[in-house]
Amino acid sequence: MHAAQSDPCVLPSRPDLNQTGPKSQVCFHRSVQWSDVSISACSAVPLVSSLFSGATQNGLRAFPSPDPAPAKQREPQPPMLRAATVQARLLLLSRSYVGQAKAASSWPLVRRKPSRLGSVRPFYQMDTRGQDENKILTARGCHSSPESQELAMKSCVPCNSKDLHPMSEDSAKKLLEQVNGWELITEGDVLKLHRAWKVKNFVKGLEFFQLVAAIAEEEGHHPDLHLVGWNNVKIDVWTHSVRGLTSNDFILAAKINDLTLEGIIRKKKTT
Ligand SMILES: C[C@H](O)[C@H](O)[C@H]1CNC2=NC(N)=NC(=O)C2=N1
């Protein structure tokens, strides 16, 4: 995928679950009919290691399936044949990864429990190991304030909590400074957060929704998503249970602002 001229505030696309590291691993996943294998394109490392151990990873079976015959029934393979088998498997694996890398952008995001091998970066993420995307964005002046960073690190509370009440418009206006690009709208008598983006195309709009959905599911707090005229994304955020705005909505908006959307959002035309 050709990387467009990058907007300094947009890092290469990756699903941003939580600045403090994903509580669960978000992976590309698809059952590939030709080899009857379910491949999770999170990272080559666990799959290759489980390939050798034949172990399952996150409930996935290292291919080729079906289950290898229990060791005791298998005839010991001569070393040359064994090496050739591993070679063939690795070739199959590498081919599938090339195929995946090409198709990965159109694959649906699914949620996986953290791999038993520890959380690993999905292979399509920019390798910023040891760096903190937040620091990168802040260094580039992309965060409106440390408060907005702090907001993006928080977690939503359950919307059916008794302590949740709609905030006043003045309180909302104060918090608005911490969510760049969002505005307050009132629909019916309900105060909401609203933001619009132009995406490159319809599919990228859906990809954007997938990234937002991952956060919403993680937080148990959901936005209203609109994709109109094929490339206009509009998102409204409000707390339905109290018919107004709560801190949950600003946390969700800050997390959406922290998504890395390179390749999804249409570059602003320089006038
Ligand atoms: C029980 C659970 O907290 C509710 O169903 C959640 C789900 N997501 C939600 N999202 C939003 N925006 N408002 C809600 O009131 C809400 N309620």
PDBQT file of the ligand as one rigid body, heavy atoms in Angstrom, charges set to zero:
ROOT
HETATM    1  C1  LIG A 301     -25.057  -2.338  29.688  1.00  0.00    +0.000 C 
HETATM    2  C2  LIG A 301     -24.181  -1.458  28.838  1.00  0.00    +0.000 C 
HETATM    3  O1  LIG A 301     -23.422  -0.616  29.676  1.00  0.00    +0.000 OA
HETATM    4  C3  LIG A 301     -25.054  -0.590  27.933  1.00  0.00    +0.000 C 
HETATM    5  O2  LIG A 301     -25.733  -1.382  27.034  1.00  0.00    +0.000 OA
HETATM    6  C4  LIG A 301     -24.166   0.403  27.200  1.00  0.00    +0.000 C 
HETATM    7  C5  LIG A 301     -23.621  -0.050  25.877  1.00  0.00    +0.000 C 
HETATM    8  N1  LIG A 301     -23.011   1.083  25.156  1.00  0.00    +0.000 N 
HETATM    9  C6  LIG A 301     -23.483   2.352  25.339  1.00  0.00    +0.000 A 
HETATM   10  N2  LIG A 301     -23.021   3.343  24.582  1.00  0.00    +0.000 NA
HETATM   11  C7  LIG A 301     -23.497   4.615  24.726  1.00  0.00    +0.000 A 
HETATM   12  N3  LIG A 301     -23.013   5.600  23.951  1.00  0.00    +0.000 N 
HETATM   13  N4  LIG A 301     -24.466   4.878  25.625  1.00  0.00    +0.000 NA
HETATM   14  C8  LIG A 301     -25.003   3.948  26.427  1.00  0.00    +0.000 A 
HETATM   15  O3  LIG A 301     -25.902   4.245  27.239  1.00  0.00    +0.000 OA
HETATM   16  C9  LIG A 301     -24.487   2.602  26.333  1.00  0.00    +0.000 A 
HETATM   17  N5  LIG A 301     -24.900   1.636  27.126  1.00  0.00    +0.000 NA
ENDROOT
TORSDOF 0
